[in-house]
Amino acid sequence: MDLLYEYRVFLLGGLIETLKMSAVVAMGGTFCAILLTMGITAKPRLVNRASYALVELLRDLPLMVTVLLVYFMLPMTGLGLNPFWSCCLAISVWGGANGAQILRAGLASVGRGQRETAAAFGFGPVKTLLLVTLPQAMPVIVPPYVGLLTALVQATSLGAVVGAQELLRTGQVLIEQTTIMQGGSPAYLVYGSILVVYFTLCTLISLVGGRIERHFLKPYSASSGAQAEDRAHEIDAALSVRT
Protein backbone atom coordinates (compact mmCIF):
# COMPACT_ATOMS: atom_id res chain seq x y z
CA MET A 1 0.00 0.00 0.00
CA ASP A 2 2.95 2.33 0.56
CA LEU A 3 3.74 2.03 -3.15
CA LEU A 4 0.22 3.12 -4.12
CA TYR A 5 0.40 6.07 -1.75
CA GLU A 6 3.81 7.11 -3.02
CA TYR A 7 2.61 7.18 -6.64
CA ARG A 8 -0.91 8.36 -5.86
CA VAL A 9 -0.66 11.45 -8.08
CA PHE A 10 0.52 9.35 -11.03
CA LEU A 11 -2.25 6.80 -10.54
CA LEU A 12 -4.85 9.52 -9.97
CA GLY A 13 -3.97 10.96 -13.38
CA GLY A 14 -4.65 7.58 -14.95
CA LEU A 15 -7.96 7.32 -13.08
CA ILE A 16 -9.06 10.74 -14.29
CA GLU A 17 -8.17 9.74 -17.85
CA THR A 18 -10.23 6.55 -17.47
CA LEU A 19 -13.21 8.53 -16.14
CA LYS A 20 -12.96 10.93 -19.09
CA MET A 21 -12.78 8.03 -21.55
CA SER A 22 -15.75 6.34 -19.85
CA ALA A 23 -17.88 9.48 -20.15
CA VAL A 24 -16.90 9.97 -23.80
CA VAL A 25 -17.60 6.38 -24.87
CA ALA A 26 -20.91 6.31 -22.97
CA MET A 27 -22.15 9.44 -24.74
CA GLY A 28 -20.53 8.57 -28.07
CA GLY A 29 -21.84 5.00 -27.99
CA THR A 30 -25.36 6.21 -27.19
CA PHE A 31 -25.23 8.78 -30.01
CA CYS A 32 -24.04 6.14 -32.50
CA ALA A 33 -26.70 3.72 -31.26
CA ILE A 34 -29.46 6.27 -31.87
CA LEU A 35 -28.19 7.04 -35.38
CA LEU A 36 -27.87 3.37 -36.31
CA THR A 37 -31.30 2.59 -34.84
CA MET A 38 -32.81 5.29 -37.02
CA GLY A 39 -31.07 3.68 -39.98
CA ILE A 40 -32.13 0.09 -39.37
CA THR A 41 -35.73 1.13 -38.66
CA ALA A 42 -35.94 3.51 -41.65
CA LYS A 43 -38.51 2.75 -44.35
CA PRO A 44 -36.26 3.24 -47.41
CA ARG A 45 -34.93 -0.23 -48.18
CA LEU A 46 -31.47 0.99 -49.20
CA VAL A 47 -30.93 2.88 -45.93
CA ASN A 48 -32.29 -0.04 -43.91
CA ARG A 49 -30.05 -2.64 -45.57
CA ALA A 50 -26.93 -0.46 -45.47
CA SER A 51 -27.43 0.37 -41.77
CA TYR A 52 -28.07 -3.26 -40.89
CA ALA A 53 -24.93 -4.38 -42.76
CA LEU A 54 -22.85 -1.74 -40.94
CA VAL A 55 -24.25 -2.81 -37.56
CA GLU A 56 -23.47 -6.46 -38.21
CA LEU A 57 -19.96 -5.64 -39.45
CA LEU A 58 -19.12 -3.60 -36.36
CA ARG A 59 -20.63 -6.18 -34.01
CA ASP A 60 -18.79 -9.10 -35.60
CA LEU A 61 -15.35 -7.46 -35.43
CA PRO A 62 -13.42 -8.07 -32.18
CA LEU A 63 -13.18 -4.86 -30.21
CA MET A 64 -9.39 -5.12 -30.02
CA VAL A 65 -9.22 -5.28 -33.82
CA THR A 66 -11.51 -2.25 -34.10
CA VAL A 67 -9.27 -0.23 -31.76
CA LEU A 68 -6.14 -1.15 -33.71
CA LEU A 69 -7.79 -0.46 -37.08
CA VAL A 70 -8.91 3.00 -36.00
CA TYR A 71 -5.52 3.85 -34.48
CA PHE A 72 -3.38 2.64 -37.39
CA MET A 73 -5.69 3.10 -40.40
CA LEU A 74 -7.10 6.59 -39.82
CA PRO A 75 -3.69 8.33 -40.19
CA MET A 76 -3.49 6.77 -43.68
CA THR A 77 -6.63 8.72 -44.62
CA GLY A 78 -5.16 11.97 -43.31
CA LEU A 79 -7.19 11.94 -40.10
CA GLY A 80 -4.72 11.30 -37.32
CA LEU A 81 -6.10 11.00 -33.80
CA ASN A 82 -4.16 10.71 -30.57
CA PRO A 83 -4.44 7.46 -28.59
CA PHE A 84 -7.19 8.85 -26.35
CA TRP A 85 -9.56 9.87 -29.15
CA SER A 86 -8.80 6.94 -31.44
CA CYS A 87 -9.64 4.54 -28.62
CA CYS A 88 -12.81 6.47 -27.74
CA LEU A 89 -13.93 6.48 -31.39
CA ALA A 90 -13.37 2.74 -31.79
CA ILE A 91 -15.19 1.83 -28.58
CA SER A 92 -18.04 4.25 -29.34
CA VAL A 93 -18.82 2.82 -32.79
CA TRP A 94 -18.58 -0.74 -31.45
CA GLY A 95 -20.86 0.15 -28.55
CA GLY A 96 -23.22 1.99 -30.89
CA ALA A 97 -23.62 -1.08 -33.10
CA ASN A 98 -24.50 -3.25 -30.10
CA GLY A 99 -26.68 -0.56 -28.57
CA ALA A 100 -28.62 -0.17 -31.81
CA GLN A 101 -29.85 -3.75 -31.60
CA ILE A 102 -30.88 -3.21 -27.97
CA LEU A 103 -32.85 -0.07 -28.88
CA ARG A 104 -34.42 -1.75 -31.91
CA ALA A 105 -35.55 -4.73 -29.85
CA GLY A 106 -36.95 -2.48 -27.13
CA LEU A 107 -38.95 -0.36 -29.57
CA ALA A 108 -40.21 -3.49 -31.34
CA SER A 109 -41.52 -4.84 -28.02
CA VAL A 110 -44.21 -2.13 -27.99
CA GLY A 111 -47.29 -3.26 -29.86
CA ARG A 112 -48.23 -1.57 -33.13
CA GLY A 113 -51.63 -0.79 -31.68
CA GLN A 114 -50.05 1.69 -29.28
CA ARG A 115 -48.65 3.74 -32.16
CA GLU A 116 -51.93 3.49 -34.08
CA THR A 117 -53.84 4.76 -31.04
CA ALA A 118 -51.41 7.66 -30.65
CA ALA A 119 -51.86 8.52 -34.33
CA ALA A 120 -55.63 8.45 -33.85
CA PHE A 121 -55.26 11.11 -31.14
CA GLY A 122 -53.25 13.27 -33.52
CA PHE A 123 -49.78 12.52 -32.21
CA GLY A 124 -46.95 13.00 -34.69
CA PRO A 125 -44.09 10.48 -35.07
CA VAL A 126 -41.73 12.30 -32.68
CA LYS A 127 -44.42 12.88 -30.06
CA THR A 128 -45.52 9.25 -30.32
CA LEU A 129 -41.94 8.06 -29.86
CA LEU A 130 -41.20 10.26 -26.84
CA LEU A 131 -44.54 10.02 -25.03
CA VAL A 132 -45.90 6.59 -25.97
CA THR A 133 -43.38 4.16 -27.44
CA LEU A 134 -40.19 4.99 -25.56
CA PRO A 135 -41.62 5.00 -22.00
CA GLN A 136 -43.11 1.54 -22.61
CA ALA A 137 -39.90 0.26 -24.20
CA MET A 138 -37.59 1.49 -21.44
CA PRO A 139 -38.11 -1.50 -19.09
CA VAL A 140 -36.92 -3.72 -21.95
CA ILE A 141 -34.07 -1.42 -23.01
CA VAL A 142 -32.54 -0.42 -19.66
CA PRO A 143 -31.21 -3.77 -18.29
CA PRO A 144 -29.21 -4.84 -21.39
CA TYR A 145 -28.14 -1.26 -22.08
CA VAL A 146 -26.73 -0.91 -18.58
CA GLY A 147 -24.78 -4.11 -19.21
CA LEU A 148 -23.48 -2.57 -22.43
CA LEU A 149 -22.38 0.59 -20.62
CA THR A 150 -20.42 -1.42 -18.06
CA ALA A 151 -18.75 -3.29 -20.94
CA LEU A 152 -17.81 0.04 -22.55
CA VAL A 153 -16.26 1.26 -19.29
CA GLN A 154 -14.25 -1.95 -19.01
CA ALA A 155 -13.24 -1.62 -22.68
CA THR A 156 -11.47 1.69 -21.96
CA SER A 157 -8.64 -0.45 -20.59
CA LEU A 158 -7.85 -1.29 -24.23
CA GLY A 159 -6.44 2.21 -24.45
CA ALA A 160 -3.28 0.76 -22.88
CA VAL A 161 -2.70 -1.17 -26.13
CA VAL A 162 -2.34 2.02 -28.19
CA GLY A 163 -0.63 4.07 -25.50
CA ALA A 164 -3.49 6.04 -23.94
CA GLN A 165 -2.45 7.03 -20.43
CA GLU A 166 -5.49 5.59 -18.69
CA LEU A 167 -5.54 3.66 -15.43
CA LEU A 168 -4.33 0.31 -16.74
CA ARG A 169 -1.47 1.91 -18.66
CA THR A 170 -0.30 3.90 -15.64
CA GLY A 171 -0.44 0.70 -13.61
CA GLN A 172 1.71 -1.10 -16.18
CA VAL A 173 4.28 1.71 -16.16
CA LEU A 174 4.38 1.67 -12.35
CA ILE A 175 4.95 -2.09 -12.31
CA GLU A 176 7.73 -1.88 -14.89
CA GLN A 177 9.54 0.95 -13.11
CA THR A 178 9.25 -0.67 -9.69
CA THR A 179 10.46 -4.02 -10.99
CA ILE A 180 13.53 -2.41 -12.60
CA MET A 181 14.38 -0.16 -9.66
CA GLN A 182 13.58 -2.44 -6.71
CA GLY A 183 13.69 -5.92 -8.21
CA GLY A 184 10.29 -7.06 -6.95
CA SER A 185 7.10 -7.00 -8.97
CA PRO A 186 4.08 -5.27 -7.37
CA ALA A 187 1.77 -6.61 -10.10
CA TYR A 188 -0.61 -8.29 -7.64
CA LEU A 189 -1.08 -5.09 -5.63
CA VAL A 190 -1.40 -2.74 -8.60
CA TYR A 191 -3.65 -4.90 -10.77
CA GLY A 192 -5.76 -5.80 -7.73
CA SER A 193 -6.31 -2.11 -6.99
CA ILE A 194 -7.21 -1.44 -10.63
CA LEU A 195 -9.70 -4.31 -10.50
CA VAL A 196 -11.36 -2.72 -7.45
CA VAL A 197 -11.64 0.62 -9.26
CA TYR A 198 -13.32 -0.90 -12.33
CA PHE A 199 -15.59 -2.99 -10.12
CA THR A 200 -16.66 0.15 -8.24
CA LEU A 201 -17.36 2.10 -11.43
CA CYS A 202 -19.42 -0.70 -12.95
CA THR A 203 -21.32 -1.22 -9.70
CA LEU A 204 -22.27 2.46 -9.59
CA ILE A 205 -23.52 2.28 -13.18
CA SER A 206 -25.57 -0.81 -12.34
CA LEU A 207 -27.11 0.89 -9.29
CA VAL A 208 -28.11 3.95 -11.30
CA GLY A 209 -29.47 1.72 -14.04
CA GLY A 210 -31.50 -0.22 -11.48
CA ARG A 211 -33.10 2.98 -10.20
CA ILE A 212 -33.96 4.07 -13.74
CA GLU A 213 -35.47 0.66 -14.48
CA ARG A 214 -37.60 0.74 -11.32
CA HIS A 215 -38.83 4.21 -12.26
CA PHE A 216 -40.14 3.01 -15.61
CA LEU A 217 -41.60 -0.15 -14.07
CA LYS A 218 -43.76 1.78 -11.61
CA PRO A 219 -46.81 1.94 -13.92
CA TYR A 220 -46.69 -1.86 -14.23
CA SER A 221 -46.33 -2.64 -10.53
CA ALA A 222 -49.14 -4.31 -8.59
CA SER A 223 -49.43 -1.36 -6.19
CA SER A 224 -49.89 1.09 -9.07
CA GLY A 225 -52.55 -1.12 -10.55
CA ALA A 226 -54.36 -1.34 -7.22
CA GLN A 227 -54.19 2.43 -6.77
CA ALA A 228 -55.62 2.98 -10.24
CA GLU A 229 -58.41 0.52 -9.54
CA ASP A 230 -59.25 2.19 -6.22
CA ARG A 231 -59.31 5.58 -7.90
CA ALA A 232 -61.64 4.21 -10.59
CA HIS A 233 -64.01 2.91 -7.88
CA GLU A 234 -63.98 6.31 -6.16
CA ILE A 235 -64.87 8.08 -9.41
CA ASP A 236 -67.60 5.55 -10.12
CA ALA A 237 -69.04 6.00 -6.62
CA ALA A 238 -68.98 9.79 -6.96
CA LEU A 239 -70.83 9.61 -10.28
CA SER A 240 -73.44 7.26 -8.77
CA VAL A 241 -74.11 9.70 -5.94
CA ARG A 242 -74.59 12.61 -8.33
CA THR A 243 -77.03 10.66 -10.46
Phi, psi and omega per residue, in radians:
M1 nan -0.496 3.097
D2 -1.065 -0.622 3.139
L3 -1.124 -0.757 3.137
L4 -1.125 -0.676 3.135
Y5 -1.202 -0.683 -3.120
E6 -1.112 -0.664 -3.112
Y7 -1.854 0.528 -3.058
R8 -1.096 -0.650 -3.131
V9 -1.171 -0.728 3.121
F10 -1.100 -0.793 3.138
L11 -1.220 -0.615 3.112
L12 -1.106 -0.644 3.069
G13 -1.070 -0.713 3.084
G14 -1.149 -0.663 3.116
L15 -1.126 -0.762 3.116
I16 -1.070 -0.713 3.111
E17 -1.111 -0.690 3.095
T18 -1.124 -0.733 3.115
L19 -1.117 -0.694 3.093
K20 -1.123 -0.773 3.117
M21 -1.100 -0.707 -3.132
S22 -1.084 -0.761 3.128
A23 -1.128 -0.722 -3.110
V24 -1.156 -0.801 -3.092
V25 -1.244 -0.530 3.090
A26 -1.152 -0.800 3.129
M27 -1.268 -0.745 3.138
G28 -1.143 -0.722 3.116
G29 -1.123 -0.690 3.116
T30 -1.154 -0.736 3.112
F31 -1.074 -0.804 3.111
C32 -1.114 -0.666 3.137
A33 -1.098 -0.721 3.135
I34 -1.136 -0.782 3.134
L35 -1.079 -0.791 -3.117
L36 -1.209 -0.580 3.076
T37 -1.131 -0.721 3.069
M38 -1.068 -0.624 3.139
G39 -1.226 -0.809 -3.062
I40 -1.353 -0.221 3.061
T41 -1.834 0.075 -3.136
A42 -1.220 2.635 -3.128
K43 -1.316 -0.690 3.110
P44 -1.017 2.207 -3.036
R45 -1.078 -0.675 -3.116
L46 -1.114 -0.790 3.123
V47 -1.127 -0.729 -3.131
N48 -1.078 -0.854 -3.105
R49 -1.152 -0.747 -3.127
A50 -1.134 -0.728 3.128
S51 -1.149 -0.737 3.138
Y52 -1.121 -0.708 3.119
A53 -1.124 -0.690 3.118
L54 -1.148 -0.736 3.117
V55 -1.055 -0.824 -3.115
E56 -1.143 -0.661 3.111
L57 -1.088 -0.826 -3.113
L58 -1.182 -0.629 -3.138
R59 -1.243 -0.572 -3.053
D60 -1.436 -0.307 3.098
L61 -1.385 2.357 3.032
P62 -1.044 2.486 -3.087
L63 -1.071 -0.659 3.107
M64 -1.036 -0.743 3.127
V65 -1.123 -0.704 3.123
T66 -1.082 -0.757 3.119
V67 -1.076 -0.788 -3.127
L68 -1.183 -0.677 3.118
L69 -1.089 -0.805 -3.137
V70 -1.116 -0.729 -3.071
Y71 -1.211 -0.698 -3.048
F72 -1.671 -0.435 -3.064
M73 -1.578 -0.606 -3.107
L74 -1.043 -0.713 3.101
P75 -1.025 -0.455 3.123
M76 -1.232 -0.365 3.104
T77 -1.637 0.007 -3.125
G78 1.608 0.027 3.136
L79 -1.947 1.543 -3.124
G80 -1.594 2.208 3.108
L81 -2.013 2.597 3.077
N82 -1.270 2.937 -3.085
P83 -0.962 -0.661 -3.126
F84 -1.054 -0.934 -3.036
W85 -1.314 -0.570 3.096
S86 -1.148 -0.690 3.104
C87 -1.174 -0.749 3.121
C88 -1.076 -0.736 3.139
L89 -1.101 -0.789 -3.113
A90 -1.106 -0.788 -3.123
I91 -1.183 -0.638 -3.113
S92 -1.146 -0.785 -3.118
V93 -1.214 -0.626 3.073
W94 -1.133 -0.792 3.115
G95 -1.148 -0.635 3.116
G96 -1.113 -0.673 3.120
A97 -1.131 -0.731 3.109
N98 -1.265 -0.650 3.117
G99 -1.179 -0.538 3.137
A100 -1.080 -0.694 3.121
Q101 -1.202 -0.590 3.083
I102 -1.158 -0.799 3.124
L103 -1.127 -0.736 -3.142
R104 -1.060 -0.791 -3.132
A105 -1.135 -0.678 3.128
G106 -1.136 -0.767 3.120
L107 -1.164 -0.621 3.140
A108 -1.223 -0.343 -3.130
S109 -1.272 -0.282 3.115
V110 -1.496 2.222 -3.075
G111 -1.051 2.596 3.139
R112 -1.103 -0.499 -3.136
G113 -1.075 -0.532 3.116
Q114 -1.113 -0.769 3.138
R115 -1.202 -0.633 3.121
E116 -1.164 -0.651 3.104
T117 -1.151 -0.740 3.108
A118 -1.083 -0.693 3.114
A119 -1.139 -0.613 3.127
A120 -1.145 -0.502 3.094
F121 -1.533 0.114 3.066
G122 1.526 0.262 3.118
F123 -1.330 2.382 3.039
G124 -1.394 3.044 -3.107
P125 -1.025 -0.778 -3.117
V126 -1.171 -0.777 3.140
K127 -1.127 -0.672 3.095
T128 -1.115 -0.734 3.137
L129 -1.107 -0.818 -3.030
L130 -1.338 -0.608 -3.017
L131 -1.772 -0.372 -3.053
V132 -2.059 -1.028 -3.006
T133 -1.256 -0.898 -3.038
L134 -1.099 -0.800 3.113
P135 -1.022 -0.612 3.119
Q136 -1.331 -0.475 -3.125
A137 -1.448 -0.356 -3.037
M138 -1.021 -0.701 3.093
P139 -1.055 -0.466 3.084
V140 -1.441 -0.616 -3.053
I141 -1.362 -0.738 -2.938
V142 -1.038 -0.895 -3.064
P143 -1.007 -0.900 3.124
P144 -1.193 -0.509 -3.129
Y145 -1.255 -0.600 3.045
V146 -1.107 -0.717 3.063
G147 -1.058 -0.665 3.102
L148 -1.148 -0.724 3.138
L149 -1.096 -0.703 3.089
T150 -1.131 -0.624 3.092
A151 -1.156 -0.650 3.113
L152 -1.157 -0.701 3.097
V153 -1.092 -0.772 3.110
Q154 -1.119 -0.596 -3.100
A155 -1.203 -0.304 3.108
T156 -1.089 -0.347 3.098
S157 -1.134 -0.317 3.093
L158 -1.196 -0.234 3.059
G159 -1.040 -0.429 3.108
A160 -1.108 -0.468 -3.111
V161 -1.183 -0.617 -3.098
V162 -1.815 0.122 3.030
G163 1.662 0.184 3.057
A164 -1.187 2.343 -3.051
Q165 -1.466 1.012 3.087
E166 -1.570 -2.973 -2.961
L167 -1.089 -0.780 -3.111
L168 -1.124 -0.705 -3.137
R169 -1.144 -0.747 3.106
T170 -1.107 -0.632 3.075
G171 -1.117 -0.726 3.109
Q172 -1.098 -0.738 3.118
V173 -1.107 -0.748 3.131
L174 -1.077 -0.732 3.129
I175 -1.125 -0.778 -3.130
E176 -1.092 -0.811 -3.117
Q177 -1.138 -0.740 -3.132
T178 -1.156 -0.689 3.128
T179 -1.112 -0.730 -3.133
I180 -1.206 -0.751 -3.034
M181 -1.408 -0.645 -3.035
Q182 -1.949 -0.280 3.080
G183 1.566 -0.267 3.123
G184 -1.927 2.535 -3.103
S185 -1.655 2.122 3.087
P186 -1.613 0.503 -3.037
A187 -1.011 -0.727 -3.098
Y188 -1.077 -0.772 -3.127
L189 -1.174 -0.835 -3.062
V190 -1.190 -0.883 -3.120
Y191 -1.158 -0.593 3.082
G192 -1.109 -0.706 3.104
S193 -1.163 -0.707 3.104
I194 -1.100 -0.708 3.101
L195 -1.026 -0.734 3.142
V196 -1.109 -0.694 3.140
V197 -1.106 -0.836 3.141
Y198 -1.137 -0.676 3.109
F199 -1.077 -0.728 3.138
T200 -1.137 -0.778 3.135
L201 -1.058 -0.821 -3.108
C202 -1.179 -0.595 3.097
T203 -1.151 -0.720 3.104
L204 -1.089 -0.730 3.107
I205 -1.094 -0.730 3.137
S206 -1.135 -0.666 3.125
L207 -1.153 -0.766 3.104
V208 -1.117 -0.739 3.103
G209 -1.076 -0.655 3.104
G210 -1.115 -0.690 3.111
R211 -1.158 -0.713 3.111
I212 -1.108 -0.742 3.135
E213 -1.091 -0.771 3.135
R214 -1.110 -0.591 3.101
H215 -1.082 -0.783 -3.111
F216 -1.363 -0.269 3.100
L217 -1.531 -0.162 -3.099
K218 -0.969 -0.768 3.140
P219 -1.090 -0.343 -3.083
Y220 -1.750 0.001 -3.104
S221 -1.308 2.759 -3.124
A222 -1.123 -0.656 -3.121
S223 -1.143 -0.674 3.121
S224 -1.146 -0.701 3.105
G225 -1.110 -0.706 3.129
A226 -1.163 -0.698 3.119
Q227 -1.123 -0.712 3.121
A228 -1.123 -0.692 3.134
E229 -1.160 -0.735 3.110
D230 -1.090 -0.717 3.136
R231 -1.140 -0.656 3.102
A232 -1.114 -0.707 3.113
H233 -1.133 -0.676 3.132
E234 -1.113 -0.763 3.128
I235 -1.116 -0.733 3.139
D236 -1.105 -0.708 3.134
A237 -1.159 -0.701 3.135
A238 -1.132 -0.692 3.117
L239 -1.165 -0.643 3.136
S240 -1.135 -0.673 -3.136
V241 -1.148 -0.712 -3.106
R242 -1.178 -0.574 -3.134
T243 -1.455 nan nan
